[in-house]
């Protein structure tokens, strides 16, 4: 016991400096995760004291909630399409932009990065895909004579998901993209030249054998960010397709969670949904990190 | 035209002209796609109402006007919460949240980067794990905590959690690891306390890093709509007000277009002025494990 106290007092400056941040971090991140986990095993409506129900919420989720199955399917589909695509796009465009002259590079970086920082203005896509003839897509298609009637882009289940994916991709070149641009600038030029001497023949070999391995830390970081965002999609879906969307075509795990948490006040059930999402996110992060260790080998 | 604007950096090894041309054609096409909605937002804000509802719709403005902006201010001065109030709310939330985050995250990053003490590894791995999930996972317990400490319907419910956002600590720690130990040792020999070293030596040396944190937090908070914590109309931020105007439909389309431009231009301007610094930070921080 004594040694713990003496260790703490010896390093007290470190703990004092970290104190404020970690107090808040624990209060607003660590504790909520624990509470959420606990509540997920209860029935809790915010008014009465929670009642312990064991695995019941999880069982109901899997066996008795058709909308959750739709949400799960949508989320996985979404993550499987936008996750890798946005990740590859982040890297690919960073890589291309990096070859430009500095001034042009600055402009192109701004153009690609701007959508993700412009304060959630993705609702302009609502106007573009608006269901009347003033919507831009409808207007253009009708002008060209490709369709005769305006298409209800955001009301027709067949179109909703692809449109949300498109908007999410447009928004997705964010922090990860910036990290890649920066990482590319730190690569040692002599490495590339040495590679050329040793028989690297084209840009693709250079990319695989030299560039990618030297960027492993940024690749990991970018993967965490892109995976997390692609699983957590909700705002774009709710704003574009409405909430709830037609036939739940745009329902995702997070919108389902919001439905039970803030509208129906079934906190236990909503927490079970949150826990499932958390497990999926961490698991896919671990798998992807394992894969990334193989890059360039 | 040797220096045509987007000619490549140099004759680098391993580059074929055909490859260059086709890849940059691709870059240009997708770049145009990325930029279209932004250009569209700018044009829309200056379109008179009849141009906003032209058929077939036109992308560019023909007779630019400022009437959308004056409509917006009329509309907003008539409402019982004046528009300036929304602006103030957003500025306050963004400003306070950003400053607090930079201070607290830097203070916590310094020992994580430069000291050895029990619990350091654990603390950092929890922060890294926290990078992996999104805020929605903890939305419900967060709301409960806020209501226990009576912060629902105050700015603090949005501001204080932003202080402890994991991404900033992560970047800051990686950046501080680059500061040479010799510099800190020298200060210690001269008798400076840990707090003094942090404030007078470490902080001035990581200026580009806090600029990066400022931008990241600014973006995060600038786009907030109150996050489900703020219900009082007079406390609502700009982004929420925008949503209300947009739902107003055709009559308010012009005003909506004007707000959109306002919302968009502030973070973009900020980024333009700090771009080189940010990229420098991300580059030197190396994001190594």
Boltz contact constraints between the chains, C-beta under 6 A:
constraints:
  - contact:
      token1: [A, 7]
      token2: [B, 118]
      max_distance: 6.0
  - contact:
      token1: [A, 11]
      token2: [B, 117]
      max_distance: 6.0
  - contact:
      token1: [A, 13]
      token2: [B, 194]
      max_distance: 6.0
  - contact:
      token1: [A, 14]
      token2: [B, 111]
      max_distance: 6.0
  - contact:
      token1: [A, 14]
      token2: [B, 115]
      max_distance: 6.0
  - contact:
      token1: [A, 14]
      token2: [B, 117]
      max_distance: 6.0
  - contact:
      token1: [A, 17]
      token2: [B, 107]
      max_distance: 6.0
  - contact:
      token1: [A, 17]
      token2: [B, 110]
      max_distance: 6.0
  - contact:
      token1: [A, 17]
      token2: [B, 111]
      max_distance: 6.0
  - contact:
      token1: [A, 18]
      token2: [B, 108]
      max_distance: 6.0
  - contact:
      token1: [A, 18]
      token2: [B, 111]
      max_distance: 6.0
  - contact:
      token1: [A, 20]
      token2: [B, 104]
      max_distance: 6.0
  - contact:
      token1: [A, 21]
      token2: [B, 104]
      max_distance: 6.0
  - contact:
      token1: [A, 21]
      token2: [B, 105]
      max_distance: 6.0
  - contact:
      token1: [A, 21]
      token2: [B, 108]
      max_distance: 6.0
  - contact:
      token1: [A, 21]
      token2: [B, 164]
      max_distance: 6.0
  - contact:
      token1: [A, 24]
      token2: [B, 163]
      max_distance: 6.0
  - contact:
      token1: [A, 24]
      token2: [B, 164]
      max_distance: 6.0
  - contact:
      token1: [A, 25]
      token2: [B, 164]
      max_distance: 6.0
  - contact:
      token1: [A, 28]
      token2: [B, 161]
      max_distance: 6.0
  - contact:
      token1: [A, 28]
      token2: [B, 164]
      max_distance: 6.0
  - contact:
      token1: [A, 29]
      token2: [B, 130]
      max_distance: 6.0
  - contact:
      token1: [A, 32]
      token2: [B, 138]
      max_distance: 6.0
  - contact:
      token1: [A, 32]
      token2: [B, 141]
      max_distance: 6.0
  - contact:
      token1: [A, 32]
      token2: [B, 142]
      max_distance: 6.0
  - contact:
      token1: [A, 33]
      token2: [B, 138]
      max_distance: 6.0
  - contact:
      token1: [A, 35]
      token2: [B, 141]
      max_distance: 6.0
  - contact:
      token1: [A, 36]
      token2: [B, 141]
      max_distance: 6.0
  - contact:
      token1: [A, 96]
      token2: [B, 23]
      max_distance: 6.0
  - contact:
      token1: [A, 96]
      token2: [B, 27]
      max_distance: 6.0
  - contact:
      token1: [A, 99]
      token2: [B, 8]
      max_distance: 6.0
  - contact:
      token1: [A, 99]
      token2: [B, 9]
      max_distance: 6.0
  - contact:
      token1: [A, 101]
      token2: [B, 9]
      max_distance: 6.0
  - contact:
      token1: [A, 104]
      token2: [B, 5]
      max_distance: 6.0
  - contact:
      token1: [A, 104]
      token2: [B, 6]
      max_distance: 6.0
  - contact:
      token1: [A, 106]
      token2: [B, 275]
      max_distance: 6.0
  - contact:
      token1: [A, 111]
      token2: [B, 31]
      max_distance: 6.0
  - contact:
      token1: [A, 111]
      token2: [B, 34]
      max_distance: 6.0
  - contact:
      token1: [A, 111]
      token2: [B, 35]
      max_distance: 6.0
  - contact:
      token1: [A, 112]
      token2: [B, 34]
      max_distance: 6.0
  - contact:
      token1: [A, 114]
      token2: [B, 38]
      max_distance: 6.0
  - contact:
      token1: [A, 114]
      token2: [B, 268]
      max_distance: 6.0
  - contact:
      token1: [A, 117]
      token2: [B, 219]
      max_distance: 6.0
  - contact:
      token1: [A, 117]
      token2: [B, 267]
      max_distance: 6.0
  - contact:
      token1: [A, 117]
      token2: [B, 271]
      max_distance: 6.0
  - contact:
      token1: [A, 118]
      token2: [B, 264]
      max_distance: 6.0
  - contact:
      token1: [A, 118]
      token2: [B, 268]
      max_distance: 6.0
  - contact:
      token1: [A, 119]
      token2: [B, 222]
      max_distance: 6.0
  - contact:
      token1: [A, 119]
      token2: [B, 223]
      max_distance: 6.0
  - contact:
      token1: [A, 119]
      token2: [B, 263]
      max_distance: 6.0
  - contact:
      token1: [A, 119]
      token2: [B, 264]
      max_distance: 6.0
  - contact:
      token1: [A, 119]
      token2: [B, 267]
      max_distance: 6.0
  - contact:
      token1: [A, 120]
      token2: [B, 223]
      max_distance: 6.0
  - contact:
      token1: [A, 121]
      token2: [B, 260]
      max_distance: 6.0
  - contact:
      token1: [A, 121]
      token2: [B, 263]
      max_distance: 6.0
  - contact:
      token1: [A, 121]
      token2: [B, 264]
      max_distance: 6.0
  - contact:
      token1: [A, 124]
      token2: [B, 37]
      max_distance: 6.0
  - contact:
      token1: [A, 124]
      token2: [B, 41]
      max_distance: 6.0
  - contact:
      token1: [A, 133]
      token2: [B, 55]
      max_distance: 6.0
  - contact:
      token1: [A, 134]
      token2: [B, 53]
      max_distance: 6.0
  - contact:
      token1: [A, 134]
      token2: [B, 57]
      max_distance: 6.0
  - contact:
      token1: [A, 136]
      token2: [B, 57]
      max_distance: 6.0
  - contact:
      token1: [A, 139]
      token2: [B, 56]
      max_distance: 6.0
  - contact:
      token1: [A, 139]
      token2: [B, 57]
      max_distance: 6.0
  - contact:
      token1: [A, 143]
      token2: [B, 56]
      max_distance: 6.0
  - contact:
      token1: [A, 178]
      token2: [B, 282]
      max_distance: 6.0
  - contact:
      token1: [A, 179]
      token2: [B, 282]
      max_distance: 6.0
  - contact:
      token1: [A, 181]
      token2: [B, 279]
      max_distance: 6.0
  - contact:
      token1: [A, 182]
      token2: [B, 279]
      max_distance: 6.0
  - contact:
      token1: [A, 182]
      token2: [B, 282]
      max_distance: 6.0
  - contact:
      token1: [A, 182]
      token2: [B, 283]
      max_distance: 6.0
  - contact:
      token1: [A, 185]
      token2: [B, 283]
      max_distance: 6.0
  - contact:
      token1: [A, 186]
      token2: [B, 283]
      max_distance: 6.0
  - contact:
      token1: [A, 196]
      token2: [B, 13]
      max_distance: 6.0
  - contact:
      token1: [A, 196]
      token2: [B, 14]
      max_distance: 6.0
  - contact:
      token1: [A, 202]
      token2: [B, 14]
      max_distance: 6.0
  - contact:
      token1: [A, 203]
      token2: [B, 14]
      max_distance: 6.0
  - contact:
      token1: [A, 206]
      token2: [B, 14]
      max_distance: 6.0
  - contact:
      token1: [A, 217]
      token2: [B, 287]
      max_distance: 6.0
  - contact:
      token1: [A, 217]
      token2: [B, 288]
      max_distance: 6.0
  - contact:
      token1: [A, 218]
      token2: [B, 287]
      max_distance: 6.0
  - contact:
      token1: [A, 221]
      token2: [B, 287]
      max_distance: 6.0
  - contact:
      token1: [A, 224]
      token2: [B, 131]
      max_distance: 6.0
  - contact:
      token1: [A, 224]
      token2: [B, 132]
      max_distance: 6.0
  - contact:
      token1: [A, 228]
      token2: [B, 132]
      max_distance: 6.0
  - contact:
      token1: [A, 228]
      token2: [B, 134]
      max_distance: 6.0
  - contact:
      token1: [A, 232]
      token2: [B, 134]
      max_distance: 6.0
  - contact:
      token1: [A, 232]
      token2: [B, 136]
      max_distance: 6.0
  - contact:
      token1: [A, 254]
      token2: [B, 136]
      max_distance: 6.0
  - contact:
      token1: [A, 261]
      token2: [B, 140]
      max_distance: 6.0
  - contact:
      token1: [A, 267]
      token2: [B, 140]
      max_distance: 6.0
  - contact:
      token1: [A, 270]
      token2: [B, 140]
      max_distance: 6.0
  - contact:
      token1: [A, 274]
      token2: [B, 137]
      max_distance: 6.0
  - contact:
      token1: [A, 277]
      token2: [B, 137]
      max_distance: 6.0
  - contact:
      token1: [A, 278]
      token2: [B, 133]
      max_distance: 6.0
  - contact:
      token1: [A, 278]
      token2: [B, 137]
      max_distance: 6.0
  - contact:
      token1: [A, 281]
      token2: [B, 132]
      max_distance: 6.0
  - contact:
      token1: [A, 281]
      token2: [B, 133]
      max_distance: 6.0
  - contact:
      token1: [A, 282]
      token2: [B, 132]
      max_distance: 6.0
  - contact:
      token1: [A, 285]
      token2: [B, 132]
      max_distance: 6.0
